[in-house]
Amino acid sequence: ATLVATTITAPNSVIESAIRLLPDTVRTAGVPSLSELQTQFEESVHTKARQATMVPKGNVGLEGQLLGMAFATLKVAPGPDDAAPAEQTASTRSEYALSRARRQIQLGNLEKAVEQLDGLEKGGQAAFTVQDWKESAKQRIAVDKALKMIRLECALANATLAKDAPKD
């Protein structure tokens, strides 16, 4: 019994490393769950980012925002499996990237969703619109990876303890 207690309470460098790798904000403020991120993206971020992709270039004022909202309402969004046209504008590329990201989020694959969102026009309004959500998703990904490392380390420790435990 003493061996088991000593082994369990001994510091574990793998677990400590996994925890240290987490961003400070995760350790102090927490991180949204996958379902919270999915809901937030579906109910707010996707719609606003799509509207931002429709704002006419060089017209970022109120008129442009209103036009973006109108175009986003009138135009049918591409499906995640639709082939993008050969000739694409930055707006079209962003719209297809948003559609593919939305599908990955629905499937629970945040890493692929973030990759798709990285395809939004750099410095564009859509990229700006999704940046906070994307940062939260990256934090969730980091937490999930750390948890996988910790679970694996715990499973290995359990297997070692079971192997080394005295046989009755």
DSSP file (Angstrom, degrees, kcal/mol; ACC not computed):
  #  RESIDUE AA STRUCTURE BP1 BP2  ACC     N-H-->O    O-->H-N    N-H-->O    O-->H-N    TCO  KAPPA ALPHA  PHI   PSI    X-CA   Y-CA   Z-CA
    1    1 A A     >        0   0    0      0, 0.0     4,-2.2     0, 0.0     5,-0.2   0.000 360.0 360.0 360.0 -35.7    0.0    0.0    0.0
    2    2 A T  H  >  +     0   0    0      1,-0.2     4,-2.3     2,-0.2     5,-0.2   0.899 360.0  52.2 -65.3 -40.1    2.9    2.4    0.7
    3    3 A L  H  > S+     0   0    0      2,-0.2     4,-2.4     1,-0.2    -1,-0.2   0.916 110.3  48.4 -61.1 -44.8    4.4    1.8   -2.8
    4    4 A V  H  > S+     0   0    0      2,-0.2     4,-2.3     1,-0.2    -2,-0.2   0.934 112.1  47.8 -63.5 -47.1    1.0    2.6   -4.4
    5    5 A A  H  X S+     0   0    0     -4,-2.2     4,-2.1     1,-0.2    -1,-0.2   0.894 113.0  49.2 -62.0 -40.7    0.5    5.8   -2.4
    6    6 A T  H  X S+     0   0    0     -4,-2.3     4,-1.2     1,-0.2    -1,-0.2   0.906 111.5  48.9 -65.8 -41.8    4.0    7.0   -3.1
    7    7 A T  H  < S+     0   0    0     -4,-2.4    -2,-0.2     1,-0.2    -1,-0.2   0.899 112.6  47.6 -65.7 -40.5    3.7    6.3   -6.8
    8    8 A I  H  < S+     0   0    0     -4,-2.3    -1,-0.2     1,-0.2    -2,-0.2   0.885 115.4  43.4 -70.3 -38.7    0.4    8.2   -7.1
    9    9 A T  H  < S+     0   0    0     -4,-2.1    -1,-0.2    -5,-0.2    -2,-0.2   0.599  88.5 108.1 -86.0  -9.7    1.5   11.3   -5.1
   10   10 A A  S  < S-     0   0    0     -4,-1.2    -3,-0.0    -3,-0.2    -4,-0.0  -0.387  84.1 -96.1 -65.8 144.1    4.9   11.5   -6.9
   11   11 A P        -     0   0    0      0, 0.0     2,-0.6     0, 0.0    -1,-0.1  -0.283  34.0-147.3 -59.9 145.9    5.1   14.5   -9.3
   12   12 A N     >  -     0   0    0      1,-0.1     4,-2.6    -3,-0.1     5,-0.2  -0.952   7.1-162.2-121.1 112.2    4.5   13.6  -12.9
   13   13 A S  H  > S+     0   0    0     -2,-0.6     4,-2.5     1,-0.2     5,-0.2   0.828  89.5  54.9 -65.3 -32.9    6.4   15.6  -15.4
   14   14 A V  H  > S+     0   0    0      2,-0.2     4,-2.3     1,-0.2    -1,-0.2   0.946 112.1  42.6 -66.4 -46.9    4.2   14.7  -18.3
   15   15 A I  H  > S+     0   0    0      2,-0.2     4,-2.2     1,-0.2    -2,-0.2   0.921 114.9  50.2 -65.6 -43.5    1.0   15.9  -16.6
   16   16 A E  H  X S+     0   0    0     -4,-2.6     4,-2.5     1,-0.2    -1,-0.2   0.905 111.3  49.3 -61.1 -41.0    2.8   19.0  -15.3
   17   17 A S  H  X S+     0   0    0     -4,-2.5     4,-1.9     2,-0.2    -2,-0.2   0.909 108.8  52.6 -64.0 -42.4    4.1   19.8  -18.8
   18   18 A A  H  < S+     0   0    0     -4,-2.3     4,-0.5     1,-0.2    -1,-0.2   0.904 112.9  44.3 -60.8 -41.3    0.6   19.3  -20.3
   19   19 A I  H >< S+     0   0    0     -4,-2.2     3,-1.0     1,-0.2    -1,-0.2   0.896 111.3  53.1 -70.9 -40.0   -0.8   21.8  -17.8
   20   20 A R  H 3< S+     0   0    0     -4,-2.5    -1,-0.2     1,-0.2    -2,-0.2   0.807 101.3  61.8 -65.1 -28.9    2.1   24.3  -18.2
   21   21 A L  T 3< S+     0   0    0     -4,-1.9    -1,-0.2    -5,-0.2    -2,-0.2   0.687  82.5 100.1 -72.5 -16.8    1.5   24.3  -22.0
   22   22 A L  S <  S-     0   0    0     -3,-1.0     5,-0.1    -4,-0.5   117,-0.1  -0.437  86.9-102.9 -69.3 141.9   -2.0   25.7  -21.6
   23   23 A P    >>  -     0   0    0      0, 0.0     4,-1.5     0, 0.0     3,-0.9  -0.307  29.2-116.2 -60.4 149.3   -2.4   29.4  -22.2
   24   24 A D  H 3> S+     0   0    0      1,-0.3     4,-1.9     2,-0.2     5,-0.3   0.862 114.2  59.8 -55.9 -38.7   -2.6   31.5  -19.0
   25   25 A T  H 3>>S+     0   0    0      1,-0.2     4,-2.8     2,-0.2     5,-0.6   0.837 102.6  52.9 -62.7 -31.4   -6.1   32.6  -19.9
   26   26 A V  H <>5S+     0   0    0     -3,-0.9     4,-1.2     3,-0.2    -1,-0.2   0.915 110.2  47.3 -68.2 -42.6   -7.3   29.0  -19.9
   27   27 A R  H  <5S+     0   0    0     -4,-1.5    -2,-0.2     1,-0.2    -1,-0.2   0.805 123.8  32.1 -70.5 -28.2   -5.9   28.3  -16.5
   28   28 A T  H  <5S+     0   0    0     -4,-1.9    -2,-0.2     2,-0.1    -3,-0.2   0.847 134.2  20.9 -97.3 -39.2   -7.4   31.5  -15.0
   29   29 A A  H  <5S-     0   0    0     -4,-2.8    -3,-0.2    -5,-0.3    -2,-0.1   0.550  97.0-131.6-110.5  -9.8  -10.7   32.0  -16.9
   30   30 A G     << -     0   0    0     -4,-1.2    -1,-0.3    -5,-0.6    -2,-0.1  -0.313  20.5 -96.0  84.9-175.1  -11.5   28.6  -18.4
   31   31 A V        -     0   0    0     -2,-0.1   106,-0.0    -4,-0.1   105,-0.0  -0.996  32.7-101.6-145.9 144.2  -12.5   27.8  -21.9
   32   32 A P        -     0   0    0      0, 0.0     2,-0.0     0, 0.0    -2,-0.0  -0.315  40.5-113.3 -66.6 151.2  -15.8   27.3  -23.6
   33   33 A S     >  -     0   0    0      1,-0.1     4,-2.3     4,-0.0     5,-0.2  -0.282  28.6-104.1 -75.5 168.0  -17.0   23.7  -24.3
   34   34 A L  H  > S+     0   0    0      1,-0.2     4,-2.7     2,-0.2     5,-0.2   0.922 123.0  50.7 -58.4 -45.2  -17.3   22.3  -27.8
   35   35 A S  H  > S+     0   0    0      1,-0.2     4,-2.4     2,-0.2    -1,-0.2   0.871 109.1  51.1 -65.5 -35.3  -21.1   22.7  -27.7
   36   36 A E  H  > S+     0   0    0      2,-0.2     4,-2.6     1,-0.2    -1,-0.2   0.916 111.8  47.4 -65.1 -42.0  -20.8   26.3  -26.6
   37   37 A L  H  X S+     0   0    0     -4,-2.3     4,-2.5     2,-0.2    -2,-0.2   0.910 112.0  50.2 -64.8 -41.9  -18.5   27.0  -29.4
   38   38 A Q  H  X S+     0   0    0     -4,-2.7     4,-2.5     2,-0.2     5,-0.2   0.933 113.4  45.4 -61.3 -46.3  -20.8   25.3  -31.9
   39   39 A T  H  X S+     0   0    0     -4,-2.4     4,-2.9     2,-0.2     5,-0.3   0.924 112.9  50.0 -64.0 -45.5  -23.8   27.2  -30.7
   40   40 A Q  H  X>S+     0   0    0     -4,-2.6     5,-1.8     1,-0.2     4,-1.7   0.913 113.3  46.2 -60.8 -43.6  -22.0   30.5  -30.7
   41   41 A F  I  <>S+     0   0    0     -4,-2.5     5,-2.9     3,-0.2     6,-0.4   0.939 116.6  44.0 -65.4 -46.0  -20.7   30.0  -34.2
   42   42 A E  I  <5S+     0   0    0     -4,-2.5     5,-0.2    -5,-0.2    -2,-0.2   0.901 119.6  40.1 -66.8 -42.5  -24.1   28.9  -35.6
   43   43 A E  I  <5S-     0   0    0     -4,-2.9    -1,-0.2    -5,-0.2    -2,-0.2   0.712 137.5  -6.7 -84.0 -20.9  -26.2   31.6  -33.9
   44   44 A S  I  X5S+     0   0    0     -4,-1.7     4,-2.4    -5,-0.3     5,-0.3   0.609 120.0  55.7-138.5 -57.5  -23.9   34.6  -34.3
   45   45 A V  I  ><S+     0   0    0     -5,-1.8     4,-2.8     1,-0.2     5,-0.3   0.905 107.5  48.6 -62.4 -47.6  -20.4   34.3  -35.7
   46   46 A H  H  ><S+     0   0    0     -5,-2.9     4,-2.6    -6,-0.2    -1,-0.2   0.932 113.6  47.1 -60.0 -47.3  -21.2   32.6  -39.0
   47   47 A T  H  > S+     0   0    0     -6,-0.4     4,-2.2    -5,-0.2    -1,-0.2   0.932 115.9  44.0 -61.2 -47.3  -24.0   35.0  -39.9
   48   48 A K  H  X S+     0   0    0     -4,-2.4     4,-2.1     2,-0.2    -1,-0.2   0.884 114.5  49.2 -68.3 -38.1  -22.0   38.1  -39.0
   49   49 A A  H  X S+     0   0    0     -4,-2.8     4,-1.8    -5,-0.3    -1,-0.2   0.896 110.3  51.1 -67.9 -38.8  -18.9   36.8  -40.8
   50   50 A R  H  X S+     0   0    0     -4,-2.6     4,-0.9    -5,-0.3    -2,-0.2   0.914 110.1  49.7 -64.3 -41.7  -20.9   35.9  -43.9
   51   51 A Q  H >< S+     0   0    0     -4,-2.2     3,-0.7     1,-0.2     4,-0.5   0.900 108.4  54.1 -61.3 -39.9  -22.4   39.5  -43.9
   52   52 A A  H >< S+     0   0    0     -4,-2.1     3,-0.9     1,-0.2    73,-0.3   0.848 102.9  56.1 -64.8 -33.6  -18.8   40.8  -43.6
   53   53 A T  H 3< S+     0   0    0     -4,-1.8    -1,-0.2     1,-0.2    -2,-0.2   0.764 105.1  54.2 -68.0 -22.6  -17.7   38.9  -46.7
   54   54 A M  T << S+     0   0    0     -4,-0.9    -1,-0.2    -3,-0.7    -2,-0.2   0.515  76.7 114.7 -90.6  -6.3  -20.5   40.6  -48.7
   55   55 A V  S <  S-     0   0    0     -3,-0.9    10,-0.1    -4,-0.5     3,-0.1  -0.502  77.9-110.4 -66.5 125.9  -19.5   44.1  -47.8
   56   56 A P    >   -     0   0    0      0, 0.0     3,-2.0     0, 0.0    -1,-0.1  -0.292  40.8 -93.9 -59.5 140.9  -18.4   45.8  -51.1
   57   57 A K  T 3  S+     0   0    0      1,-0.3    -3,-0.0     3,-0.1     0, 0.0  -0.283 109.6  12.7 -57.6 133.1  -14.6   46.4  -51.2
   58   58 A G  T 3  S+     0   0    0     -3,-0.1    -1,-0.3     1,-0.1     2,-0.2   0.506 105.8  94.7  79.6   4.5  -13.7   49.9  -50.1
   59   59 A N    <   +     0   0    0     -3,-2.0    -1,-0.1     1,-0.1    -2,-0.0  -0.544  36.2 143.7-126.1  66.7  -17.2   50.6  -48.7
   60   60 A V        +     0   0    0     -2,-0.2    -1,-0.1     4,-0.1    -3,-0.1   0.409  43.4  97.5 -90.3   1.8  -16.7   49.7  -45.0
   61   61 A G  S  > S-     0   0    0     -3,-0.1     4,-2.3     1,-0.1     5,-0.2   0.076 100.2 -73.4 -75.6-166.6  -19.0   52.4  -43.6
   62   62 A L  H  > S+     0   0    0      1,-0.2     4,-2.6     2,-0.2     5,-0.2   0.883 132.5  54.2 -58.9 -41.9  -22.7   52.0  -42.6
   63   63 A E  H  > S+     0   0    0      1,-0.2     4,-2.5     2,-0.2    -1,-0.2   0.931 109.7  47.6 -59.6 -45.4  -23.8   51.8  -46.3
   64   64 A G  H  > S+     0   0    0      2,-0.2     4,-2.7     1,-0.2    -1,-0.2   0.894 111.1  50.9 -62.9 -40.9  -21.4   48.9  -46.9
   65   65 A Q  H  X S+     0   0    0     -4,-2.3     4,-2.3     2,-0.2    -1,-0.2   0.918 111.1  48.3 -63.8 -42.6  -22.5   47.1  -43.8
   66   66 A L  H  X S+     0   0    0     -4,-2.6     4,-2.3     2,-0.2    -2,-0.2   0.896 111.8  49.6 -64.6 -39.7  -26.1   47.4  -44.8
   67   67 A L  H  X S+     0   0    0     -4,-2.5     4,-3.2    -5,-0.2     5,-0.3   0.914 109.4  52.2 -64.3 -41.7  -25.3   46.2  -48.3
   68   68 A G  H  X S+     0   0    0     -4,-2.7     4,-2.4     1,-0.2    -2,-0.2   0.908 110.1  48.3 -60.2 -42.1  -23.4   43.2  -46.8
   69   69 A M  H  X S+     0   0    0     -4,-2.3     4,-1.6     2,-0.2    -1,-0.2   0.916 113.8  46.9 -63.7 -43.0  -26.4   42.3  -44.7
   70   70 A A  H  X S+     0   0    0     -4,-2.3     4,-2.3     2,-0.2     5,-0.2   0.938 113.7  47.0 -65.8 -46.8  -28.7   42.6  -47.7
   71   71 A F  H  X S+     0   0    0     -4,-3.2     4,-2.8     1,-0.2    -2,-0.2   0.906 111.2  51.8 -62.2 -41.2  -26.5   40.5  -50.0
   72   72 A A  H  < S+     0   0    0     -4,-2.4    -1,-0.2    -5,-0.3    -2,-0.2   0.844 112.1  47.4 -64.8 -32.8  -26.0   37.9  -47.3
   73   73 A T  H  < S+     0   0    0     -4,-1.6    -1,-0.2    -5,-0.2    -2,-0.2   0.888 118.3  39.6 -73.9 -39.5  -29.8   37.6  -46.9
   74   74 A L  H  < S+     0   0    0     -4,-2.3     2,-0.3    -5,-0.1    -2,-0.2   0.831 103.0  75.4 -81.8 -33.5  -30.5   37.4  -50.6
   75   75 A K  S  < S-     0   0    0     -4,-2.8     2,-0.3    -5,-0.2     0, 0.0  -0.630  82.4-122.8 -87.1 136.2  -27.7   35.2  -51.8
   76   76 A V        -     0   0    0     -2,-0.3    -2,-0.1     1,-0.1    -3,-0.1  -0.603  30.0-120.5 -75.8 131.5  -27.8   31.5  -51.1
   77   77 A A        -     0   0    0     -2,-0.3     2,-0.1    -5,-0.1    -1,-0.1  -0.442  29.7-107.7 -71.1 144.2  -24.7   30.3  -49.1
   78   78 A P        -     0   0    0      0, 0.0    -1,-0.1     0, 0.0     6,-0.0  -0.398  33.7-114.0 -69.1 150.7  -22.6   27.7  -50.7
   79   79 A G    >   -     0   0    0      1,-0.1     3,-1.1    -2,-0.1    21,-0.1  -0.435  25.3-111.1 -78.6 160.4  -22.7   24.2  -49.3
   80   80 A P  T 3  S+     0   0    0      0, 0.0    -1,-0.1     0, 0.0    20,-0.1   0.746 118.7  44.2 -66.2 -22.2  -19.6   22.7  -47.6
   81   81 A D  T 3  S+     0   0    0      2,-0.1     2,-0.1    18,-0.0    19,-0.0   0.454  85.8 117.0-100.9  -1.4  -19.2   20.2  -50.5
   82   82 A D  S <  S-     0   0    0     -3,-1.1     2,-0.3     1,-0.1     0, 0.0  -0.416  70.7-116.7 -67.5 139.3  -19.8   22.7  -53.3
   83   83 A A        -     0   0    0     -2,-0.1    -1,-0.1     1,-0.1     3,-0.1  -0.610  29.2-120.5 -76.4 133.4  -16.9   23.2  -55.7
   84   84 A A        -     0   0    0     -2,-0.3     4,-0.1     1,-0.1    -1,-0.1  -0.466  35.1 -99.7 -71.4 144.7  -15.6   26.7  -55.6
   85   85 A P        -     0   0    0      0, 0.0    -1,-0.1     0, 0.0     7,-0.0  -0.267  26.2-119.6 -63.5 153.7  -15.7   28.5  -59.0
   86   86 A A  S    S+     0   0    0      1,-0.2     2,-0.7    -3,-0.1    -2,-0.1   0.912 105.9  53.6 -61.3 -43.8  -12.4   28.6  -60.9
   87   87 A E  S    S+     0   0    0      0, 0.0     2,-0.4     0, 0.0    -1,-0.2  -0.844  80.1 177.7 -95.4 112.8  -12.4   32.4  -60.9
   88   88 A Q        -     0   0    0     -2,-0.7     2,-0.2    -4,-0.1    -2,-0.0  -0.929  22.2-151.6-122.3 140.8  -12.8   33.6  -57.3
   89   89 A T     >  -     0   0    0     -2,-0.4     4,-2.5     1,-0.1     5,-0.2  -0.528  40.5-102.7 -91.1 170.4  -12.9   36.9  -55.6
   90   90 A A  H  > S+     0   0    0      1,-0.2     4,-2.4     2,-0.2    31,-0.3   0.883 125.2  53.8 -60.5 -37.4  -11.7   37.4  -52.0
   91   91 A S  H  > S+     0   0    0      2,-0.2     4,-2.3     1,-0.2    -1,-0.2   0.913 108.9  47.2 -63.5 -43.9  -15.3   37.5  -51.0
   92   92 A T  H  > S+     0   0    0      2,-0.2     4,-2.4     1,-0.2     5,-0.2   0.921 111.9  50.1 -65.2 -44.8  -16.1   34.2  -52.8
   93   93 A R  H  X S+     0   0    0     -4,-2.5     4,-2.4     1,-0.2    -1,-0.2   0.921 112.5  47.9 -58.5 -44.4  -13.1   32.5  -51.2
   94   94 A S  H  X S+     0   0    0     -4,-2.4     4,-2.5    -5,-0.2    -1,-0.2   0.895 109.8  52.2 -64.8 -40.0  -14.1   33.7  -47.8
   95   95 A E  H  X S+     0   0    0     -4,-2.3     4,-2.0     2,-0.2    -1,-0.2   0.909 112.0  45.1 -64.6 -41.7  -17.7   32.6  -48.3
   96   96 A Y  H  X S+     0   0    0     -4,-2.4     4,-2.4     2,-0.2    -1,-0.2   0.883 112.1  52.4 -68.8 -37.7  -16.6   29.0  -49.3
   97   97 A A  H  X S+     0   0    0     -4,-2.4     4,-2.5    -5,-0.2    -2,-0.2   0.912 109.7  49.6 -63.5 -41.7  -14.1   28.9  -46.4
   98   98 A L  H  X S+     0   0    0     -4,-2.5     4,-2.6     2,-0.2    -2,-0.2   0.903 110.1  50.8 -62.0 -41.8  -16.9   29.9  -44.0
   99   99 A S  H  X S+     0   0    0     -4,-2.0     4,-1.8     2,-0.2    -2,-0.2   0.916 112.9  44.5 -64.0 -43.7  -19.1   27.2  -45.3
  100  100 A R  H  X S+     0   0    0     -4,-2.4     4,-2.1     2,-0.2    -2,-0.2   0.889 113.4  51.1 -68.6 -38.4  -16.5   24.5  -45.0
  101  101 A A  H  X S+     0   0    0     -4,-2.5     4,-2.4    -5,-0.2    -2,-0.2   0.916 107.3  54.0 -63.6 -42.5  -15.6   25.8  -41.5
  102  102 A R  H  X S+     0   0    0     -4,-2.6     4,-2.4     1,-0.2    -1,-0.2   0.910 108.4  49.4 -58.1 -43.3  -19.2   25.7  -40.5
  103  103 A R  H  X S+     0   0    0     -4,-1.8     4,-1.7     1,-0.2    -1,-0.2   0.915 110.4  49.6 -64.1 -42.9  -19.5   22.1  -41.5
  104  104 A Q  H  <>S+     0   0    0     -4,-2.1     5,-2.9     1,-0.2     4,-0.5   0.873 110.4  51.2 -64.6 -36.1  -16.4   21.1  -39.6
  105  105 A I  H ><5S+     0   0    0     -4,-2.4     3,-1.1     3,-0.2    -1,-0.2   0.915 107.5  52.2 -66.5 -42.7  -17.7   22.9  -36.5
  106  106 A Q  H 3<5S+     0   0    0     -4,-2.4    -1,-0.2     1,-0.3    -2,-0.2   0.856 110.0  49.6 -60.1 -34.2  -21.0   21.0  -36.8
  107  107 A L  T 3<5S-     0   0    0     -4,-1.7    -1,-0.3    -5,-0.2    -2,-0.2   0.559 118.1-115.0 -80.6  -9.0  -19.0   17.7  -37.0
  108  108 A G  T < 5S+     0   0    0     -3,-1.1     2,-1.1    -4,-0.5    -3,-0.2   0.640  73.2 134.4  85.0  14.9  -17.0   18.8  -33.9
  109  109 A N     >< +     0   0    0     -5,-2.9     4,-1.8     1,-0.2    -1,-0.2  -0.708  21.8 168.9-100.7  84.3  -13.7   19.1  -35.7
  110  110 A L  H  > S+     0   0    0     -2,-1.1     4,-2.8     1,-0.2     5,-0.2   0.851  71.4  58.8 -66.1 -35.8  -12.4   22.4  -34.4
  111  111 A E  H  > S+     0   0    0      1,-0.2     4,-2.0     2,-0.2    -1,-0.2   0.939 109.9  42.5 -61.8 -46.1   -8.9   21.9  -35.8
  112  112 A K  H  > S+     0   0    0      2,-0.2     4,-2.2     1,-0.2    -1,-0.2   0.859 112.6  55.1 -67.8 -34.1  -10.1   21.6  -39.4
  113  113 A A  H  X S+     0   0    0     -4,-1.8     4,-2.5     2,-0.2    -2,-0.2   0.929 107.7  48.4 -63.2 -44.4  -12.6   24.5  -38.8
  114  114 A V  H  X S+     0   0    0     -4,-2.8     4,-1.7     1,-0.2    -2,-0.2   0.901 109.2  54.1 -63.3 -40.0   -9.7   26.8  -37.7
  115  115 A E  H  < S+     0   0    0     -4,-2.0     4,-0.4    -5,-0.2    -1,-0.2   0.922 109.8  47.5 -58.2 -44.1   -7.7   25.7  -40.7
  116  116 A Q  H >< S+     0   0    0     -4,-2.2     3,-1.7     1,-0.2    -2,-0.2   0.911 109.6  52.3 -64.5 -41.7  -10.7   26.7  -42.9
  117  117 A L  H >< S+     0   0    0     -4,-2.5     3,-1.6     1,-0.3    -1,-0.2   0.770  97.5  66.4 -67.3 -24.3  -11.1   30.0  -41.1
  118  118 A D  T 3< S+     0   0    0     -4,-1.7    -1,-0.3     1,-0.3    -2,-0.2   0.698  90.9  67.3 -65.8 -17.2   -7.4   30.7  -41.7
  119  119 A G  T <  S+     0   0    0     -3,-1.7    -1,-0.3    -4,-0.4    -2,-0.2   0.485  75.2 111.6 -82.2  -3.6   -8.4   30.9  -45.4
  120  120 A L  S <  S-     0   0    0     -3,-1.6     3,-0.1     1,-0.1   -29,-0.1  -0.395  90.4 -79.5 -68.0 150.5  -10.4   34.0  -44.9
  121  121 A E    >   -     0   0    0    -31,-0.3     3,-2.4     1,-0.1     6,-0.4  -0.282  53.3-113.7 -54.0 121.2   -9.0   37.1  -46.5
  122  122 A K  T 3  S+     0   0    0      1,-0.3    -1,-0.1    -3,-0.1     3,-0.1  -0.361 100.1   8.7 -60.4 129.1   -6.2   38.4  -44.3
  123  123 A G  T 3  S+     0   0    0      1,-0.3    -1,-0.3    -2,-0.1    -2,-0.1   0.456 102.1 132.9  78.6  -0.3   -7.1   41.7  -42.8
  124  124 A G  S <> S-     0   0    0     -3,-2.4     4,-1.9     1,-0.1    -1,-0.3  -0.304  71.3-109.5 -80.3 167.9  -10.6   41.4  -44.1
  125  125 A Q  H  > S+     0   0    0    -73,-0.3     4,-2.5     1,-0.2   -72,-0.1   0.858 116.9  54.7 -66.2 -35.8  -13.8   42.1  -42.2
  126  126 A A  H  > S+     0   0    0    -74,-0.2     4,-1.8     2,-0.2    -1,-0.2   0.922 108.2  49.1 -65.1 -42.4  -14.7   38.4  -42.0
  127  127 A A  H  > S+     0   0    0     -6,-0.4     4,-0.8     1,-0.2    -1,-0.2   0.897 112.7  48.3 -62.7 -39.7  -11.4   37.5  -40.5
  128  128 A F  H >< S+     0   0    0     -4,-1.9     3,-0.5     1,-0.2     4,-0.4   0.895 108.9  54.4 -65.1 -40.0  -11.8   40.2  -38.0
  129  129 A T  H 3< S+     0   0    0     -4,-2.5     4,-0.3     1,-0.2     3,-0.2   0.851 114.6  38.5 -64.0 -36.3  -15.3   39.0  -37.2
  130  130 A V  H 3X S+     0   0    0     -4,-1.8     4,-3.1     1,-0.2     5,-0.2   0.509  88.1  97.1 -93.4  -4.5  -14.2   35.5  -36.4
  131  131 A Q  H <X S+     0   0    0     -4,-0.8     4,-2.0    -3,-0.5    -1,-0.2   0.862  85.4  45.0 -60.4 -40.6  -11.0   36.2  -34.6
  132  132 A D  H  > S+     0   0    0     -4,-0.4     4,-2.1    -3,-0.2    -1,-0.2   0.927 116.0  46.9 -68.1 -43.3  -12.3   36.0  -31.0
  133  133 A W  H  > S+     0   0    0     -4,-0.3     4,-2.4     1,-0.2    -2,-0.2   0.921 111.9  51.8 -62.2 -42.6  -14.2   32.8  -31.8
  134  134 A K  H  X S+     0   0    0     -4,-3.1     4,-2.4     1,-0.2    -1,-0.2   0.882 108.1  51.1 -62.9 -39.3  -11.2   31.4  -33.4
  135  135 A E  H  X S+     0   0    0     -4,-2.0     4,-2.0    -5,-0.2    -1,-0.2   0.908 110.2  49.3 -64.6 -41.7   -9.0   32.2  -30.4
  136  136 A S  H  X S+     0   0    0     -4,-2.1     4,-2.2     2,-0.2    -2,-0.2   0.895 110.6  51.1 -63.1 -39.5  -11.5   30.4  -28.1
  137  137 A A  H  X S+     0   0    0     -4,-2.4     4,-2.4     2,-0.2    -2,-0.2   0.907 108.2  51.6 -64.5 -41.4  -11.5   27.4  -30.5
  138  138 A K  H  X S+     0   0    0     -4,-2.4     4,-2.2     1,-0.2    -1,-0.2   0.883 109.6  50.1 -63.0 -37.6   -7.7   27.3  -30.4
  139  139 A Q  H  X S+     0   0    0     -4,-2.0     4,-2.4     2,-0.2    -1,-0.2   0.903 109.6  50.5 -66.7 -40.3   -7.8   27.3  -26.6
  140  140 A R  H  X S+     0   0    0     -4,-2.2     4,-2.7     2,-0.2    -2,-0.2   0.902 109.9  51.1 -62.9 -40.6  -10.4   24.5  -26.6
  141  141 A I  H  X S+     0   0    0     -4,-2.4     4,-2.4     2,-0.2    -2,-0.2   0.920 109.8  49.8 -62.0 -44.3   -8.1   22.5  -28.9
  142  142 A A  H  X S+     0   0    0     -4,-2.2     4,-2.3     1,-0.2    -2,-0.2   0.905 111.9  47.9 -62.0 -42.4   -5.1   23.1  -26.5
  143  143 A V  H  X S+     0   0    0     -4,-2.4     4,-2.7     2,-0.2    -2,-0.2   0.923 111.1  50.6 -64.8 -44.1   -7.2   21.9  -23.6
  144  144 A D  H  X S+     0   0    0     -4,-2.7     4,-2.1     1,-0.2    -2,-0.2   0.896 111.2  48.5 -62.2 -39.9   -8.4   18.8  -25.4
  145  145 A K  H  X S+     0   0    0     -4,-2.4     4,-2.1     2,-0.2    -1,-0.2   0.912 111.8  49.2 -65.8 -41.6   -4.8   17.9  -26.4
  146  146 A A  H  X S+     0   0    0     -4,-2.3     4,-2.5     1,-0.2    -2,-0.2   0.912 110.4  51.0 -63.4 -42.1   -3.6   18.4  -22.8
  147  147 A L  H  X S+     0   0    0     -4,-2.7     4,-2.9     1,-0.2     5,-0.2   0.886 108.2  52.0 -63.0 -38.7   -6.5   16.2  -21.5
  148  148 A K  H  X S+     0   0    0     -4,-2.1     4,-2.4     2,-0.2    -1,-0.2   0.920 110.9  48.0 -62.7 -42.9   -5.6   13.5  -24.0
  149  149 A M  H  X S+     0   0    0     -4,-2.1     4,-2.4     2,-0.2    -2,-0.2   0.920 113.7  47.0 -62.7 -43.6   -2.0   13.6  -22.8
  150  150 A I  H  X S+     0   0    0     -4,-2.5     4,-2.6     2,-0.2    -2,-0.2   0.918 112.1  49.5 -66.2 -44.1   -3.1   13.5  -19.2
  151  151 A R  H  X S+     0   0    0     -4,-2.9     4,-2.5     2,-0.2    -1,-0.2   0.911 111.8  49.0 -61.6 -42.0   -5.5   10.6  -19.8
  152  152 A L  H  X S+     0   0    0     -4,-2.4     4,-2.4    -5,-0.2    -2,-0.2   0.923 111.5  48.8 -63.8 -43.6   -2.9    8.6  -21.6
  153  153 A E  H  X S+     0   0    0     -4,-2.4     4,-2.4     1,-0.2    -2,-0.2   0.898 111.9  49.3 -63.6 -40.2   -0.4    9.2  -18.8
  154  154 A C  H  X S+     0   0    0     -4,-2.6     4,-2.6     2,-0.2    -1,-0.2   0.900 110.2  50.8 -65.2 -40.4   -2.9    8.1  -16.2
  155  155 A A  H  X S+     0   0    0     -4,-2.5     4,-2.3     2,-0.2    -2,-0.2   0.909 111.4  47.9 -63.7 -41.6   -3.7    5.0  -18.2
  156  156 A L  H  X S+     0   0    0     -4,-2.4     4,-2.3     2,-0.2    -2,-0.2   0.902 111.9  49.8 -65.6 -40.2    0.0    4.1  -18.4
  157  157 A A  H  X S+     0   0    0     -4,-2.4     4,-2.7     2,-0.2    -2,-0.2   0.905 111.0  49.9 -64.7 -41.2    0.4    4.8  -14.6
  158  158 A N  H  X S+     0   0    0     -4,-2.6     4,-2.6     2,-0.2    -2,-0.2   0.910 110.6  49.4 -62.7 -42.4   -2.6    2.5  -13.9
  159  159 A A  H  X S+     0   0    0     -4,-2.3     4,-2.1     2,-0.2    -2,-0.2   0.902 112.3  48.2 -64.1 -40.7   -1.2   -0.2  -16.1
  160  160 A T  H  X S+     0   0    0     -4,-2.3     4,-2.4     2,-0.2    -2,-0.2   0.925 112.6  48.2 -65.2 -44.4    2.1    0.0  -14.3
  161  161 A L  H  X S+     0   0    0     -4,-2.7     4,-1.3     1,-0.2    -2,-0.2   0.905 111.5  49.8 -62.6 -41.9    0.5    0.0  -10.9
  162  162 A A  H  < S+     0   0    0     -4,-2.6    -1,-0.2     1,-0.2    -2,-0.2   0.888 112.8  47.3 -64.5 -38.3   -1.6   -3.0  -11.9
  163  163 A K  H  < S+     0   0    0     -4,-2.1    -2,-0.2     1,-0.2    -1,-0.2   0.891 117.1  42.4 -69.0 -39.3    1.4   -4.9  -13.2
  164  164 A D  H  < S+     0   0    0     -4,-2.4    -1,-0.2    -5,-0.2    -2,-0.2   0.574  88.9 112.1 -86.0  -9.4    3.5   -4.1  -10.1
  165  165 A A  S  < S-     0   0    0     -4,-1.3     2,-0.1    -5,-0.2    -3,-0.0  -0.357  79.9-100.9 -66.3 142.2    0.7   -4.7   -7.5
  166  166 A P        -     0   0    0      0, 0.0     2,-0.3     0, 0.0    -1,-0.1  -0.375  36.1-122.0 -64.0 140.0    1.2   -7.8   -5.3
  167  167 A K              0   0    0      1,-0.1    -3,-0.0    -3,-0.1     0, 0.0  -0.655 360.0 360.0 -83.5 135.3   -0.7  -10.8   -6.4
  168  168 A D              0   0    0     -2,-0.3    -1,-0.1     0, 0.0     0, 0.0   0.450 360.0 360.0 -85.6 360.0   -3.1  -12.3   -3.9
